[in-house]
Amino acid sequence: MNKALLAVLFSWPLLVYSQEKEPEKTLRSDTVVITGKINIPINAKGQVVATFYIIDYLLAAERTYFSVIDSTGNFHVRFFLRNTQDISWRFDKAQPSRQLLLAPGDSLHIVVDQSGFHFSGANAKASKDIHNMRTPEESTQYYYEREKGLGLEPEEYLKFCKERFDKDAQWVEQYCKERNCSALFLEWYKSNNEVSYFSDLLAFSWKSLNYGLGSTVRLRGERKLKYDSSFWSSMKPSDPAYLLSSRFIFLLNGYSHRYTRESSAPAEAQKLKLSRIAEILNQKVTTESNDADTRKELNLIKEMYRMSEQGEPVDTAMLRVYWKIAERYDTELKTMESRWWIERHAANLTDIADTNIADILLVQFFSNAQEDYNDIDYLYNTVFPKIRNAQYQNIVTAEYTKNKSLQKEVIVDTNGIRFVRVSLNKTGDQLLTQIVKQNPGKHILLDFWATWCSPCRSDFNKMKALKAKLPSDSIAYVYLCCQSTQEDWVKDVKNMDVKGQHWFVSQLQYNDLQKKLKISGFPSYLLIDGNGKIYKGFSLWDEEAFVEKIRGIVRR
């Protein structure tokens, strides 16, 4: 199986992740190229990579790119940017990430030696300014002090944030005067400072739950209206300068919360379900007039609807009966409820006065909701017509087309690695059943992991050595990638060269498996024996115990 076919099957942009330098004519105009050389020792075992983190505000996602650092210290990576913005990077897991400031089409070269970091190429001065802006220790202290304000009452928090905003504005003017900073860095800092200020204010109502306001006295009602009115009109979310800051995504999140978090929505969704059940039961009564049990259930549902309308509490006995009734029509009710939520959420976002922000949030909603709703056609047909910006419409259509192709099952074998992506319409149970069927008579070691999980990567390296100590003929190694993008999944598995079966798990499938198998985090290990019995309690903290436990089960 060649690389080109693998890229097509998994919608994987090969150009972005290739480590080989290709002719410049193949590069898109918005492609950023970063090369570098590390001339200092790195405190790491195994394969060393340079990692770059890009916040995509439009799709509300973080894109991660890796480049293996070769034996001579060189690395090379490419990715696209929608606009000029800050990104983060690091090459040593023991060190915190630092920032760079780049524009679409930039080429940047980084050299790291005993004297520090050296930059050359497009926007090298801006990247140097942002990279050296604060030491890691200063950054930690800065964010720690910001978090302390969450213990204040709303009125005091407003003053606290404004004082910090003014202090930072004064600081950067003096900082740049002393260091002759680039104009781009100064523009970024001012924008980032403003975006951070408003983002913190917007997030206060939910971030403060564990602080001064507690969990029962949330910022709401007249007090919240007064709080919001003190700064809402000062925000300029459509200002192009805001896009320079990766924290713009948090400001958008605050906007979305304001327009879509409705306390009445769950109650209305429940009434909708009661109404639909009543329709179904009423139809049965009409066609099966002698069904006394159905009439009894219909009367109970009608009574629950009345109580819901009046705000009366429903007793436990009624709820037990309701749950049994609802379980019979679970599939239909889930479809109806998900469509209702899609319509409501899209309508709320469309009501935002700033049409540019409304369109951005609709694109974000479509991008994120694809993982939450199987009915992607209904999602697209509801959201697309509400987007007014033609460029954003094209992005949603591209996402829709790509994800429609992901409904198909794909199996690819390459260099001892099997990639399996089942239809996203399948449940977690169906996925697990398929895994067992594809490994008849085998003991199946399941490894649940995620591309953003550092311990998962460490365990991959451990498992490469431990496989030699386990009876390979009777064990199938199955890796289940969860809460990740398919692009990152394929890229990471190929980069780490993890032999075995690799299955991609959608969020809905993971929810099913988490509930069924009681998965508590990543990495998690389970063993299914040849009779379908599931064993738990495995951990690579003690490698010898891990091996002995599996050997014992296999020998039975």
N, C-alpha and C positions, 0 to 999 in steps of 0.2 A: 504493500500500500504506500503510494508516494505522498509527499507532504502536501502537494496541491490538492489531491482528492480529500485528504483528511481535513484540510482547511475548509473546503466547500461543504463537506458533510456536517461540520459542526459550526458553520458560520464564523469561522475563526480567521481574523485578519492576519494572514501570514506575514505581510509586510511589517506590521507593527512589532511582532515578536521575534522576527528573524535576527540572529546575531551576525549574519554575514552581510557585509556592506554591499549594497546593490547600486547599480548606476543611478545617478541623480535623477535621470529622466523618469524613473519609476516612482519618484516621491510625489505625494500630493503637496499642494502649496501650503497646507496647514500642518504639515509634518514637522515635528521638532526632532533634531538629531543631537544626541549627547554622546560624546566620547570622553574617555578619561584614562588616567593611569594612577594606580595606587602604589606609592613608593615607601610605604611603611608597613610593619608587621600588623596582621589582623588577628585578634584573639577569637578565632573561630575554628571549629572542627569540620572536616568535610568540605563540600562545595561552598564557595563564597560567592555571593551575588551582590550587585548594586541594585537597590530597590527604589522605585520611583512611584509616588502616590499622587494621583491627579483627581481632584474633585470636579465632577461634571455636574454643574448646577442644573442643566436642562433635563437630564435624566435622573437627577437626584441620586447619583451613585459615585462611588470611589473606584477609579480604575487603577490597577496596580500592574506595573511592568518590571520585569527582572532582566538583568543581564549578568551572565556568569563572568566573574573576574578571572581571566586566564592566568597561567603560571608566571607570566611576565608583568601582571598587574593591570593589564588593559581591559577595558570594557566598552561596550557600544550598545546603544539602545535608541529606538525610534518610537514615537507615538504622535497622535494628532491632538491639537488644541483647538477649541472653538474660538478662543479669544485670549488676549494677553492676561496672564494670571500668575499667582504664586502656586508652586507645587512643593512637595516635600520629597526628600531622598535620604538614604543612608547606605553605607556599605558594611557596617559592622553592627551586628545585632546588640552588642554590648553598649552601643552609643545611641543617644536619642536622635531622631531625624532632624534635619535642618532644612531650610527653605531655599528655593531658587525663584527667580522672577523671569518668565519667558513669554515670548510672543509666537504665534503661529509662523512657521517657516524658519525659526531660529536654529543656528548650529552653535553649540557650546562645547568647549573642551575644559575639563577639570583635571588638575594635577594635585595630588595630595602627597606631601612629603613632611619631613620633620619640622619644617618652618611653618606649615599650615596649608591652607587651601588656596589654589591659584586658578583664576578663570581667564579664558580668552574666547573671543568670538562674539556673536551677536548678544547684546544686552549683558555682556560680561560684568560691567561696572554695577548694574542694577542687581545682578545675582550675588556679586560680592557684598554689596551693601546689605541686602536682606539676610544673606548667609551669616554675616558677622554681627548682625544687629544686636543680639543678646546672647550671652553664654547660655548653655543648657540649664545651669544653676539659676541664672537670673530669670529665665523663662518659667521655670518651675515655681519660683517664688512669686512671679508676677501673676500667674494663674491661680495660685493658692490664695493670694490676697483678694483676687476678684471673687472667688467662691465664698469668702467670709461674709460678703455683703448679703448673701441669701438668707442670713439669719435676721435681717432687719425687717421692720414693717414697710409696707409699700411706699409710703410717703418718704421715709428715710432712705429707702433703696434708690429712689429717683435722684436724690441729692448725692448719694454715694457714687452712682454711676456717672453723673454729670461732672463731679469733681475729678474722677479718674479720666474721663474723656478730655477735659481741659488740661489736665496734667500731662497726658500723653501728647496732646497737640503741641504744648510748649516744649516737651522733651525732644520731639523729632526736629523741631526748628533749630534748637541748639546743637543737636547731634549732627545734623547735616551741615550746619555752618562750620563746625569743627573739622568735619571729614570730607567736605566737598562732595556730598552724595549726588547721585544721578537724579535727573528730573523725574525719571520713571519711578525710582524708589520712593521719592518724596510723595508723588501722586498716589502710589500704592499705599503708603503708610497712612496718609490722611483718609483715604477711602476705607481702608481696613479698620481704622480707628472708629470711623462713623458707623460702619456696618456692624462692628462688634458691639458698639454702644447700643444701637437699636435692637440687635439680636438678643442681647442680655435683658433688655427691658421687656421684650416680647416673651421671653422664656421664663420670666420670673414667676408667673402664676402657677406653673407646674414644677419648675425646678425647686421652688421653695417649700415643697410639700414636706420634706424631711428637715426643714429648718424652722424658722420662727413662726410660720403660719400653721404648721402641723398638717394633719391629714383631714381635719374636719372643718377648718375655718379657711377655706380656699379664698383666694382673691376673686370675688365674683360680685354680681349685682351692681348696685350704684357705685360701690367702691371701685370695682374694676372699670366701669365706664369713666369715672373721674381719673383713674390712673392712666388709662389708655389715651384719653383726650389731652393729657399733658405733653405727649410727645408724638402722637400719631401723625398729625399734619406736618411735622418737621421731616419725616422720612421722605426720601426720594428714590424709591425702589427701582424706577426705570432709568435712573442715572447710569449711563454706560460705565462710569468710573467704578461703580459698585462691583462690576464684574471682575475687576482686578483682584478682589479678595475672595479666597476660597470659602471664607465664612459667610459669603452672600447666601449660601445654601441654608444657613441657619435663620437668616432673616426671612427667606421664603417660607421656611417651615413655620415660623411664627405667624406669618400672614395666613398660611393655610389653616393653622389651628384656629385663628380668629373667625374664619368664615365657615369652617366645616365641623367644629366640635359643638354639637348641640345636645344639651341635656335631655331634650324631649325625644331624640331620635330612637333610642332603644325601646321606649314605650310604644312609639308609633310603629316600629317594626314588629313588635309583639302583637299589636292589634291587627296588623296586616296579616300575620300568620293565623290568628284566630278567625279572621274574616274568611280567609281562604279555606281553612278546615271546615268552617260552617257551610261554605258553598259545596264542598265535596260531600259532606254528610247529608246535606239537604237534597242533593241529587240522588243519593242512595235511598233516602226515605221515600222520595218520589217514585223511584223504580222498584223499591222493595218495601212496600207499605206495611208489611207485617213484621219488619225487623225492629223489635222493641229495643234491643241493645243499641242500635244505631240512633233511634229517637232519643234514648237516654243520653248518649254521648253528645248529640246535637244540642240538647237542652243545657248540658254542662258547658259546652263551648260558648253558647249564647250568653249564659250567666257570667262566665269569665270575661267576655267582651264588655258586658254592661258594667261589671266591677272595674274593669280597666278604664272605661270611660269616666267613671265616677271617682277614680283614684282610690278605690277600696282595696284593702289587702286580700290576697287569695290564700286560703288555708292550704296546709301541706297535703291533705287528702285529695283535694281537687287537683293540685299540681301533679301528684303521682298519676292520676287518671289521664290528665292532659299529656304528660310525657309519653305515656303508652300510645295514645292516639297519634300524637305528632310523629312518633317513631315510624308508624306505618306509612306516612306520607313524606318521609324525611327528604328524599331526593327532590321531589317537586317543590317542597317548602324551601329548601336551600337555594334552588335555582331562582325561585320567585324573590326571596329575600336579597340575594346577591344582586339581582337586576334592580331592585328597589334602591339599594345602597348606591349602585353605580349612577343611577338617574339623579338621586338626591345630591350626591357629592359633586357631580358635574354641574348641576344646576346652581349649587351654592358658589362654586368657583366662577361660573359665568357672570354672576351678579357683581363681582368685584369691579369697581369703577375704573381702575387702571387696567385697560384691556391688554396691555403688554404683559403685566404680571398675571392676569387671569389666564392668558394663553400659556405662559410658562408653567403655571401650576397645573393646568390641564394636561400638558405634556408629561410633567412629573407624575401626575395621577395615573395616566395611561401606562407609563413605563413601570411603575411599582405595582399597579393592580394586576398586571399580567401574571404575576406569581400568585395572586390571591384568588383569582376567578378563572375557572376553566373556560367560561363562555367568552372567548376572546373576540369572536365576531360581534357579539352584542356590545361588548366594551368599546370596540373600535367604532361601530355604527352610532353609538351614543356620544362619544367624546369628540370624534373627528369633526362633525358639523359645527360644533361649538367653538372650535379654534379659528381665529380670524387671520392670523399671520400665516402667509403661504409657506414660508420657510419651516415654521413649526409643523404645519400640516405634512410637509414632505418627510420630516423626521418621524412623525407618528406613523405615517404610512410605511416607511422603511422598517420601523420596529415591528409593526404588525405583520408585514410580509416575512420578515426574518423569523418571528415567533410562530407564524402559521406553519412554516417548514419544520419547526421543532415538534409539531404534533406527531410527526412520523417517527417510527422506531428506527434507530441506526445502530449497527454493530460494525466496528472497525478493528481489525487486528494489525498491529504494527510493532515489530521488534520486541516480541514477548509481552506486549501490553494490549489488552483488549478494552476498548472503549464501548460502553453500552449506554445508550440513551433510549429509554422506553417512552412511549407516548405520554405526554404530560397529562392526558386525560385519565390515565390509570391511577388507581388508589395506591396507598402505601402497601396495603395487604396484597394487592395484585402484583406489585413490584417484587415483594418478598417471595411470593409463590413462584414467580418467573425465575428468580435467582436459584431457588431450590431445584426447579425442574431442569435448569441448565447445568446443574452439577449433581447428577444422580449418583447415589452411593458414596458421596464425598462428605467429609466433615467440612463445614463452611465457616471460615473465620471472617466475621464481619468487622470492618474498621470504619466507623463513622467519623468523618473529618470535614474540615472546611478550609478553603484556600487562605483565609485570613488568620488561621490558627497556628501560632508558632510551635506549641508543643506537638501538634500533629506532624509538622515537618521533622522535628527531632525524632519522633517515634518511627517515621519512615526509615530514617538512617539506621536506627536500632534494629528494625525488622529485617533489613537486608542481611544482617549478620545472623540473626536468630533463625531465619528460615533454614539454614544449614543444619540446625540442631533439631528440627522438627521433621516428622515423616512426610516428605513432600508428595509422595504418591497418593496419600489419602486425604490431603488437605487442599481445599480451594481457597485462595486468598482473594477476598472480595472487598473492595474499597468503595464506600458510599459517600460521595461528595455532596454536602448539604449546605444550604444558605450561602451559595456562591454563584457566580456567573459561569455559563458554559465555556466562555472564552478563557477565563482564569483557570477553570478545571483542566481543560486540555493543555494549556500552556504549562501549568505547574507540574502535571504528571509527566509530561515529556521532559521538562527541565530536570526534574528529580529522578527520572528514569526508574520509576517504581513498577516493577514487573507484577503482573496479576490482572484481575478483572476490575475495571473501574466503571462504576455506575453513577450516572448523574441523577440526583434526587431533587425534585421540585419542592417548593416550600409546602405545598399542600400534601405531597407524599411524605415529606418529613414530619409534618404534624401528625399524620396517621401513625407512622412508625414510632414516633416519640411517645404517643399515647399507648400504643400496643406493647412496646418493648421497654418502656420506662427509661428512655435515654435521658441522661441528666446534663450532658455537655460533650465537648470534644477534647481530645479523642475519646471514643467509647468503643469497647470491644465486646462482641458476643460470639459464641460458637454454637452452630446448629449441627447436631450429629446426624448420622445417616438415617435415623428414625424420625427426624424432625424435632427432637427435643432441644430446647434452647438453654444454654448455660451462660451465666453472667459472672461478674466479679473479677474480670481480668484487668491488669494494669502493668505497664512497663516500668513502673517505679522499681519493681523487683523483677529483673529479667529472668533470673533462674526460676523463681516461683511461677512466672508466666509460662515458661517452657514446660515445667513439670506438670502444671495443671492441665495443659493441652495434651501432653503425652498420656497422662492418666485417663483422660476422656477417650482418646483415640484407641487405647488398648482395651477398653471395655467390650 
